[in-house]
């Protein structure tokens, strides 16, 4: 009797493990197509006919001696007419402080804030926001290279989409593309991240802005108390705070921003654990949204995050159980082969559609063949990341304090 109940229960979990990513892939594909058909009209903007407001560029830095000068040079070359640049050093241990001091003497148009204790990216952005003179804050990572037209596309939303628009997130693109790991991430940004943002925008709520390039209305940030200093991913946390206060968030795919990504397994692992931990911290903090009817538009995004977390543990449970109980190697092989084939097949379809769409912003179609590596690794890595991040997210909720950071592996040494 017990064996029958257990087998039935196991089959149910195994069905969930298979069907959930399969259905979600179809969902992201459908959402992307709907976005393209109804939202992505690429309205022409005559930059010369708009009275553009002042933008305050905020660039937080921690151990960024290898990248910050290139990023600053890029910002100085932008032809956006009204801008101020604020660089915030968050207690760097390398030569970042000395470099920023020198740059402030060489360029009188920039301002530098020196914080001699590492308090985290959110705290650095706090300092920058209080010093900023502009109503619109454009926050960038210190390895980011912004396309010349990106500020125009981002700010145009604030001028024409209503006073309740709180943030507009841009379209991060990968700069380093000469290794297998970087090309796999290029595939991921096109097939997963871009598709999810487009679909969530159709639903009316976005899980998170992209911290590497995002413009905020300062009034909206002040309304929600700015960024949470105790959250490891300040971009996810502030996105939820804004939307719970009914500030809108939009996605602008034409606002291109070029960034560096990790090119070592250790670097990717640390980055993904931080992302997963940050998402789980937000879910743990904002669980009350499920009990407020006026927050119903964000329910589907919230529940999808928890279901994805449960899926990771379910996948591990089913795999380990089959390893221990399968009567023959062929039985285990059939499960793994069929499941993997179906998910890889759907991933390749999703990728093909996404690359077709993204190719008008970036020549990414030539990387399609690298997709064959992507699905096989993504699900395994994602499962491991979720399980590693979950206890850390719970612990951080009890610990509190400043959520400090470390500079990621950006593959700089491999691309010089």
N, C-alpha and C positions, 0 to 999 in steps of 0.2 A: 504493500500500500504506500509506504513512504517513498519507495523507489519510483512509483508511478507519479506521485505528486512532485517529486524532485525533478524528474525528467520533463514533466509538463511545464514546470516553473522555468527550468533551464531553456526549454524551447521558446518560451515566451520572451525571455531576456535575449536569447540569440536572435529572434526575429526583430526585436527592437534595435539591437546592435547593427543589423543589416539595413533595416528600412529607414532608420532615422537619418543617417547621412545621405542615403539615396534620395529621400523625399526632400531634404533640405537643399540638395544640389539642384533638384528640379525647381524648387522655390526661388533660389538665387537666380537661376537662369530666367525664369518667368519675370521676376522683379526687374532684372536688368533690361529685358526687352521692353517691358512696360515703360520704364524710365526713358529709354531711348525714343520710343514712339511718341510719348506724351510730354516729357519734361526737357529732354536734351535737344533744344532747338538752336543752340549756339547763336543767340541774338547778337547781331552786329552792334558794336559800341564805337562811336566816334569819340575817341579819347580827347580830342581837341575841343569839343563842345561842352565838356563837363567842368564845373568848378569844383575841383577835387579838394576834399578836406585834408587837414593835417593827419598824417599817420605817425604813430610812435612805434618804431621797430624795437622789440625787446629780444635780446639775445643772451640767455643765461649760459654761463660757462663753468665747467669744472674739469680741470686738467685737459685743456683744449689748445695747448701750445702748437700742435701740428695743423690745426684747421682754422683757427679764429681769424687769422690775417686774410686768408682767401675769402672767407665769408664776409668780412668787413669790406674788402675790395669790391666784392659783388654788390653789396648794398650801396656803396658810394657811387657806383656806376649806373644804378637804376635811374631812369629819367622821370620817375614820379616827382611831380613838382614841389610838393610840400611834405617833408619828412624830417624826423629826428631819429637818431640812432642811439640806443642806450644799451651798453654792454655791462652785464652784471657778473662779476667774479664771485663764485660761491666757495671761497676757502680752498682754492686749488693748491695742490701740493707740488705742481711742476712750475714752469716759468710763465704760466698764464698771467699772473698778476703783473709781472714786470713788462710783458708784452703789451697788455692793455694800458699800462701807464705810459709807455712809449707812444702807442697809437693815439692816445688822447692828446699828447703834445703835438703830434704830426698832423692831426685832423681836428681842427677846432669845432667842426660840426657834430662831433660825437661826444657823448658823455659816458663816463665810466663810474660804476658803483663797485667799490671794493668791500666785500664781506670777508673777514679773515677767519671765519669759522664755517665749516661745511654744514649747511642747514637744509639742503635739498633744493630741487628745481622749483617747487611750488613757492618756497620762501624767497628764492631769487626773483621769481616773477612778481611776487608781492612788492618787493623793493622797487622793481622797475615800473610797476603800475602806479605806485604812489609818486614816482618822480616824473612820469609821463605827462606831457602837456596836451597830447591829442586825445580826442574822444574815441578814436579807433586805434586799437593796439594790435600790431601784427607780430605774433610771437614765432620765432624761428629757433631751430636747433643750431648749434655753433658749427656744424659741418654742412649746413644747407646752402645751396646755390639757387637763388630765386630767379625764375624767368622774368625778363623785363616787364612783360605785360601782366604778370600775376597780381601785383597790388591793385591794378585797375579793375580786374575781374572780381577780386574779392570785395573791394569797397563799393563797387557798383551795386551789389546786392543791398547793402545798407541804405543806399540812396533811393532805391526803387521798390523794395520789398516790405516796407512798413517799419514802424517804430518798435515792434516786438521781435525783430530779428536780433538775436543776441550774439551769434557766431556764424562764421562761414569757414569751412575747412577746405583746404586745397588738395591738390593731387600729387602726393609724393612719388617721385620716380627715382630709380636706382642708378647711381653713377658708375660704380665699379661692377663690371660685367665680364671679367676675364677669368673667373674660376667657376667650377661646378656649383659651389654653394651660393655664390652671388647670383648666378643665372637661375637657380631654383627659386630664390627669393623674388627675382624679377617675375617669374611665372606666378608666384603666390600673390604678389601685389596686384597683378592683372586679373587673375581668375578668382581670387577669394576676396581680398580687401575691397577692391573697386566694386565688385558685384554686390557685396554686402552693403556698402554705403549707398549704392543706388537703390537697392531694394528697401532698405530701412527708410530712405528718404520718401519712397512711395507710401510706406506705412505711416509716415508723419513724424517718426522719432528716430534719432540716430544714436547708436550705442556710444559712439565717441567721436570727437573731432580727432584729427591727426596732429599730435603735439609738435611734429616737425614743421608744420606750416598751418597756421590758423589765425584768423582775424576776429577780434572780439569788439563788441561795443562796451566801452568802459562802464557805462551806466548799468548794463546788465550784470557785469561782474560784481560791481559794488552792491547790487541788489541781492546777490546770493552770497556775499561775504568773501569774494575772490576765490582763490584756489585753496583746497584743503592741504595744509602743511603736513598732515599725518598720513596721507595717502601716497603710495609708491608710484602710482600713475595719475598725475595731476590732471591730464587731459580727459581721461575717462570720468574722473570724479566731478570735474566742473561741468562736463556735458550733462550729467544727470541732474546736478543742482539747477542748471539753467532751465532744463526742460520741465522739471517739477515746478518751477516758478513760471511756467508757460512762456518762456523765451524760446523762439524758434532757432533751429540750427539747419544750415543749408550746406550742400556739397557743390563745389565748383570745380569740375574736372579740367577746365582750361587754366586754372591757376597752378602751373607746374612748378615743382620745387625738387631739385636734384640733391640726393643725399647719399651717404655712404652706409653700407650694411656690413654686418660681421662676415668674415670669411674663414672663421675657424669654428669647429663644432662647439668648443667651449664658449665662444662668444655668442653664438646663436642660442645655446642652451640658457645662458644667463639672461639674455634679452627676453626670450619667450617665457621663462619662469616669472620674470618681472611683470610682463604683460598679463599673464594669467593670474598672478597674485593680485595685481591691481584691479582686474575685472571682478575677481571674487570678493575683494575688500569692498568694492562699491555695492555688490549684490547683498553682502552682509549688512551694510550700513543702511541701505534703502529698501529693506524688505516691506516696509509699511505702505509702499505704493500699491500693493495688492489689495489694500483695504480702503482705498479711496477711489470712488467712482470717477472723479474728475481727472484721475491719472490713468484711466483705462487704455489710452492710446499707447502707453509705454509698457503695458502688461506683456504683450507678445515678445518684446525685446528682452524684458526681464526673465520671463519663463524660458526663452530659448537659451539664455546663458546658463541657467541651472540645469536644463535638460542636457546641454552639451557637456557639462561637468559630470552629470550622472552617466552619460554615455561612455565617457572615458573609463570610469570604474567598472561599468557593465562589460565593456570590451575586454578588460583585463580578466574579469571574473570568468567570462565564457571561455576565453582562450586557455586559461590555467585549468579550468575544470575539464575541458576537452583533452588537454594534455594528460591529465591524471586518469581520466575515465574512458577514453577512446579505446575500443577493443582492438582496433587495428590502425596501423599508420595511415592506411588509405582513407579511413573515416576522418581523421584529422586533416589530411591533405585536401580532401574534397571541400571541407568547410573553409579552409584558408584560401584555396584556389578560387572557388566560386565567389566568395565574398570580395576578395581582392579584385578579381576581374570586373565584377559589376561596378565597384566603386571607382576603379581606374577608368573604366569606360565612361561613366558619368562625368568624372573629373575632366577627361579629355574633351568631351563635348562642351562643358562649361568653359574650359580654357579656350577652346577655339572661338566661341562666341565673344568672350571677353577680350581676347587679343585682336579680333576684328574691330571691336569698338575702340580699344585703346590705341590702335595703330594710327589713328588720326592725330593723336597727341605725341606719340613716340613710336619709333620704328621697332616694334616688339615682335612682329609676326615671325621674324627669322629665328626666334628663340623657341618656337613651338616644339621642336624635336626634344628639347630639354625637359618637356613636360612628362616624358615617360619615367623620369626619375622622381618626379614630384609626389604623386599620390602615394606611392609605396612607402615613402619616408614620412610624409606629413602626418598620417594617422598615428603611426607609432610614436613619433616625437611628441605630437599633441597630447596623446594619452599620458606619456611619462611626465610631461610638463605640468599638466593639470594635477596629477597626483602629488608632485613635488610642491606645487604652489599652494594647494589647499590648506595644509597645516600651517604654512607660513602666513597665509591670509588670516586665519583664525587667531594665531598668536599675535599678529600685528594689531588686531582690534583690542586685545587686552593690554598690549604694551604701550601703545600710544606714542607720543613724542614726534620729533621731526623725522620724516621719511627721507633719508639721505640717499645719494646716488653715487654711482661710479661710471666713469666714461666707458662706453662700449668699445668692443673690438670693431673697428671700421675698415680693416683691411688696408690701412694706409701704406704700410710697408710693402705691400704687394703691388701697389699701383703707382708708385713714384717712378 
